Amino acid sequence: MHSLRVDNLSLHLPNGQCLVEDLSFTIEPGSVLALMGPSGSGKSSILSWLTGTADSRISAQGSVWLGEKKLNSLPTEKRRLGLMLQQDYLFPHMSVGENLYFGLRGGTRQSRRDRVRQSLADAGLAGMEDRDPATLSGGQRARVSLVRTLLSDPCALLLDEPFSGLDTALREQIRRFTWEAAAKLPVLLVTHDLADIPLDARVLTIGECNHSVGPLRVQSPTQAL
């Protein structure tokens, strides 16, 4: 596993407004960095820049690295960054199993089938390969979405408000599943909710081109999983 590193990132809107100025951070494998700040402060723009999908009108400077590999010039599909959003974006015309096969890389047909079945079992969804995504609960859909992301063998995981669409009980369940499943990856989490952030995470606060990184101070163990 490799660390995810951003060096001297600056983002400016077409009108010259600064979103991020000279931002640098490193996320080691098995660590979580939470990205917080008010709406419009550039959090989602940072994720888009990392994945190579940022609006071309945004002026960007800086570099992103996975270990010793610089990702800036690589196309999105070769960056090996797994992205999970608030909306699960499961393909409605595919079964659960077909959605998961979509994320797999290489291997024989049997090995892919075995891997999908094992991943579903690990997520508490054994036997659901043939289910229509429309018949799944919100928590089941969230787990399928995360499993699909992990089956693409990402080297780092980017999470953009992935728990915000779930009720309280489901949020706790999916948080726990997420942190267990991504335990060996560097994880960048965008959230507005302190309860989403693991106890040992660092927090990066951005806004008006100011940012600070530090340890999370959690008042109660129930705020983090």
C-alpha atoms as one frame of an Amber mdcrd trajectory, in Angstrom:
protein
   0.000   0.000   0.000   1.108   3.558  -0.734   0.484   6.911   0.874  -1.626
   9.553  -0.893   0.177  12.901  -1.010  -0.871  16.318  -2.257   1.806  18.990
  -2.727   1.129  22.737  -2.983  -2.406  22.564  -4.359  -4.042  25.840  -5.368
  -7.485  26.103  -6.984  -9.017  29.293  -8.391 -12.396  29.868 -10.030 -12.617
  31.570 -13.458 -13.424  34.892 -11.754 -10.172  34.640  -9.791 -11.795  33.618
  -6.508  -9.469  31.437  -4.452 -10.802  28.079  -3.278  -7.580  26.529  -2.006
  -4.129  28.066  -1.677  -0.841  26.154  -1.326  -2.395  23.118   0.367  -0.265
  20.067   1.160  -1.063  16.883   3.065  -0.140  13.205   3.249  -2.439  10.314
   4.146  -0.709   7.091   5.122  -2.253   3.655   4.446  -4.802   2.846   7.140
  -5.279   6.518   8.048  -8.219   8.873   7.547  -8.029  12.590   6.829 -11.389
  14.351   7.178 -11.954  17.400   4.996 -14.351  19.921   6.541 -15.474  23.443
   5.762 -18.551  25.451   4.748 -20.417  24.829   1.511 -18.556  26.346  -1.434
 -15.161  26.170   0.267 -13.737  23.790  -2.342 -14.023  20.358  -0.710 -15.670
  18.621  -3.673 -13.391  20.520  -6.073 -10.399  18.985  -4.316 -11.843  15.492
  -4.823 -12.559  16.247  -8.488  -9.017  17.487  -8.969  -7.617  14.347  -7.337
  -9.605  12.094  -9.677  -8.856  14.160 -12.784 -12.482  15.195 -13.305 -12.329
  18.837 -12.211 -14.090  21.516 -14.254 -11.607  22.667 -16.899 -12.474  26.289
 -16.076 -10.928  25.931 -12.609  -7.287  26.953 -12.547  -5.247  24.344 -10.692
  -1.648  24.064  -9.603  -0.056  21.347  -7.528   0.725  17.647  -7.686  -0.790
  14.436  -6.361   1.192  11.275  -5.664   0.490   7.661  -4.806   3.752   6.561
  -3.276   6.366   7.554  -5.848   3.914   7.736  -8.770   2.730  11.172  -9.852
  -0.915  11.049 -10.943  -1.449  14.479 -12.510  -0.961  13.417 -16.128  -2.783
  10.077 -15.814  -6.381   9.609 -17.020  -9.012   9.079 -14.349  -9.267   5.308
 -14.837  -5.527   4.837 -14.291  -5.259   6.818 -11.070  -6.573   3.927  -8.934
  -8.565   6.250  -6.673 -11.861   4.824  -5.466 -14.648   7.393  -5.124 -17.845
   6.927  -3.107 -20.481   9.664  -3.173 -23.624  10.450  -1.189 -25.699   8.997
  -4.034 -24.805   5.375  -4.750 -25.201   5.522  -8.557 -25.946   1.799  -8.917
 -26.889   0.977 -12.495 -30.679   0.389 -12.428 -30.659  -1.879 -15.509 -28.141
  -4.273 -13.905 -28.532  -6.778 -11.104 -26.500  -6.395  -7.906 -23.987  -8.931
  -9.208 -23.681  -7.200 -12.576 -23.059  -3.895 -10.807 -20.202  -5.511  -8.913
 -18.713  -7.228 -11.973 -18.533  -3.778 -13.562 -15.880  -2.729 -11.051 -13.685
  -5.813 -11.325 -10.294  -5.819 -12.999  -8.997  -8.902 -14.859  -9.210 -12.518
 -13.723 -11.144 -15.470 -15.085 -14.930 -15.616 -15.169 -14.928 -18.074 -12.259
 -12.504 -16.011 -10.178 -14.630 -12.906 -10.720 -17.769 -14.792  -9.756 -16.092
 -16.143  -6.615 -14.823 -12.721  -5.665 -18.243 -11.106  -6.079 -19.926 -13.803
  -3.980 -17.303 -13.542  -1.237 -17.490  -9.747  -1.195 -21.269  -9.849  -0.841
 -20.961 -12.370   1.971 -18.389 -10.193   3.734 -20.809  -7.264   3.465 -23.684
  -9.282   4.940 -25.396  -9.539   1.536 -24.848 -13.183   0.692 -27.050 -14.550
  -2.082 -28.070 -11.166  -3.459 -26.262 -11.387  -6.797 -29.509 -11.540  -8.777
 -31.397  -8.868  -6.839 -32.675  -5.749  -8.570 -31.002  -2.717  -6.935 -34.440
  -1.082  -6.701 -35.482  -3.743  -4.174 -32.604  -2.998  -1.777 -32.829  -0.899
   1.378 -30.761   2.255   1.732 -28.183   0.472   3.857 -27.925  -2.436   1.417
 -27.436  -0.060  -1.509 -24.703   1.794   0.385 -22.874  -1.458   1.076 -23.158
  -2.607  -2.546 -21.809   0.766  -3.697 -18.820   0.531  -1.371 -18.141  -3.091
  -2.344 -18.179  -2.105  -6.036 -15.664   0.652  -5.313 -13.381  -1.714  -3.378
 -13.587  -4.421  -6.063 -11.881  -2.005  -8.457  -8.773  -2.432  -6.253  -8.247
   1.264  -5.469  -4.977   2.381  -3.900  -6.785   5.125  -1.957 -10.409   5.880
  -1.096 -12.181   9.228  -1.501 -15.508   9.623   0.296 -17.809  12.574  -0.413
 -20.576  12.750   2.235 -21.183   8.989   1.837 -23.314   8.615   4.988 -25.466
  11.744   4.855 -28.431  10.156   3.056 -28.937   7.451   5.691 -30.982   7.460
   8.886 -29.183   7.367  12.237 -29.128   3.598  12.739 -27.967   2.921   9.177
 -25.286   5.603   9.378 -23.644   3.854  12.320 -23.792   0.489  10.549 -22.366
   1.774   7.248 -19.665   3.824   8.958 -18.450   0.730  10.772 -18.518  -1.358
   7.594 -16.665   1.352   5.662 -13.819   1.741   8.149 -13.380  -2.018   8.425
 -13.388  -2.487   4.648 -10.931   0.364   4.033  -8.660  -0.390   6.987  -5.497
  -0.687   4.850  -6.104   2.253   2.496  -5.413   5.972   2.798  -8.852   7.603
   3.062  -9.909  11.196   2.387 -13.368  11.874   3.826 -15.477  14.940   3.022
 -18.152  15.488   5.658 -20.038  18.122   7.625 -20.724  15.769  10.538 -18.138
  15.128  13.252 -19.895  11.860  14.066 -18.806  10.523  10.655 -15.122  10.842
  11.532 -13.168   7.983  13.162 -11.645   8.733  16.541  -8.008   8.613  15.358
  -8.538  10.684  12.186  -6.972  14.042  11.421  -9.171  16.938  10.349  -8.363
  19.391   7.560 -10.500  22.539   7.796 -10.666  24.779   4.732 -12.403  28.031
   3.868 -11.505  31.336   2.192  -8.098  29.927   1.212  -7.201  29.230   4.833
  -6.679  25.714   6.090  -5.430  23.894   9.143  -4.706  20.258   9.854  -4.822
  18.725  13.290  -6.046  15.795  15.370  -9.753  15.405  15.901 -10.936  16.213
  19.414 -13.941  13.972  20.077 -15.932  14.728  23.200 -17.625  11.332  23.399
 -16.640   7.885  22.046 -20.145   7.611  20.579 -19.236  10.317  18.066 -16.886
   8.011  16.182 -16.762   4.343  15.234
